[in-house]
Amino acid sequence: MASQPLMNTYARLSVAFERGEGAWLYDEKGNKFLDALSGLAVCGLGHAHPAVTRAISDQAAKLIHTSNLYTIPLQQQLADRLTQIADMDTAFFCNSGAEANEAAIKLARLYGHSRGVENPAIVVMGQSFHGRTLATLSATGNRKAQAGFEPLVSGFVRAPFNDVEAVKTIAGNNPNVVAVLVEPIQGEAGVRVPDDDYLERLRLLCDQNGWLLMLDEVQTGNGRTGSYFAYQQSGILPDVVTTAKGLGNGVPIGACLARGKAAHLLKPGHHGSTFGGNPLACAAALAVIDTLEKDNLMGRAAELGARMLDDFRTELDGADYIRDIRGKGMMLAIEMNQPCTELGVLAKVKGILLNVTGDGKVIRLLPPLTLSDTEASLIVGVVSKLIKIFAADESDGASA
Ligand SMILES: *Cc1c(COP(=O)(O)O)cnc(C)c1O
């Protein structure tokens, strides 16, 4: 046995959790941590939510998996629920965000070929994140995710995020484009929120050119930004939407939803997944959707997220080390003027789990949608104080 048999793919913090309850995680020594990251936007209902626990234990006792050679009633139920919520027509189920985006990319290519475009291309954005498979890392706008893995998958054209004019220029120059793939709010890039009319203007441009508008809601979906999908706050409908993270509250499941001309492109033999949409994962997702609706957690995320933003602004606005405080619902960020990666470790020592993303200057918070007022105040209080101490130490260091 090798001394370290795990491949070295993650820079992990040295803590291991044994159990969780709501917004709290407990390590092997019984120390507790307030989880302001929800396993990277996955456990939106918090840890060990009783409705999800019940759904998966009941289902596990009955039937976990059959394969897609057979009808799976729970998969059909989940497709009904999701397409109804999203105003879409059809659903394909897989096991992760990258896989959901792979399905969307394949749909766009089929769509292109159906229109006689031999080398169909998809417009993707700067600083985007779409996953780690070869196609999705090629779509991702981050050289660090791509370096060493060339040759990349071709067929992607890049425009800066939140720049409709740049996409218009591409429309004028590139007859191969058949679709646009974009995150409504860029998550990994540091919770970058575009202009209010960005999606609406992209929708118009896609309509004018006969392109598919494909939204990557892997992170923003499932209630996180205050509506089931973020686009539901923009007054438009996409042709394709992908989601994953929060859909199963920790049970792996992804979905690619499609509408209109994109809804019936996939035919038997075109695409598939052995595990995709198995009874266990679908039971978890149905319990998640029931709970989001029954407990009005979307409304709660909108209201509590807005309050946390206000409170962070009251604590930190105007400080010379703060560049921006932004977000929507329970997807929040504090951008500093200086690199602050250590804050992830410092916050963990204070019992709060968060992460620093983007260019290492953005503190990202993705708390569970079930967060209480008291827990929210605790996060704002501890994180604001940590930022102030960190900034003071840094400026001492600089002047010393
Ligand atoms: C996390 C993420 C993905 C990738 O999801 P995986 O489940 O890790 O494959 C894709 N797109 C966005 C916007 C994400 O945040």
The ligand as an SDF file (V2000), in Angstrom:
LIG
                    3D

 15 15  0  0  0  0  0  0  0  0999 V2000
  -19.9970   22.7410   -9.4710 C   0  0  0  0  0  0  0  0  0  0  0  0
  -20.3750   23.2200  -10.8210 C   0  0  0  0  0  0  0  0  0  0  0  0
  -20.2930   22.3820  -11.9430 C   0  0  0  0  0  0  0  0  0  0  0  0
  -19.7210   20.9820  -11.8650 C   0  0  0  0  0  0  0  0  0  0  0  0
  -20.4950   20.1320  -11.0880 O   0  0  0  0  0  0  0  0  0  0  0  0
  -19.9020   18.6950  -10.6480 P   0  0  0  0  0  0  0  0  0  0  0  0
  -21.0540   18.0650   -9.9400 O   0  0  0  0  0  0  0  0  0  0  0  0
  -18.7200   18.9540   -9.7750 O   0  0  0  0  0  0  0  0  0  0  0  0
  -19.5350   17.9830  -11.8810 O   0  0  0  0  0  0  0  0  0  0  0  0
  -20.7210   22.8800  -13.1500 C   0  0  0  0  0  0  0  0  0  0  0  0
  -21.1990   24.1230  -13.2700 N   0  0  0  0  0  0  0  0  0  0  0  0
  -21.3000   24.9600  -12.2190 C   0  0  0  0  0  0  0  0  0  0  0  0
  -21.8570   26.3300  -12.4040 C   0  0  0  0  0  0  0  0  0  0  0  0
  -20.8740   24.5490  -10.9520 C   0  0  0  0  0  0  0  0  0  0  0  0
  -20.9250   25.3880   -9.9130 O   0  0  0  0  0  0  0  0  0  0  0  0
  1  2  1  0
  2  3  1  0
  2 14  2  0
  3  4  1  0
  3 10  2  0
  4  5  1  0
  5  6  1  0
  6  7  2  0
  6  8  1  0
  6  9  1  0
 10 11  1  0
 11 12  2  0
 12 13  1  0
 12 14  1  0
 14 15  1  0
M  END
$$$$
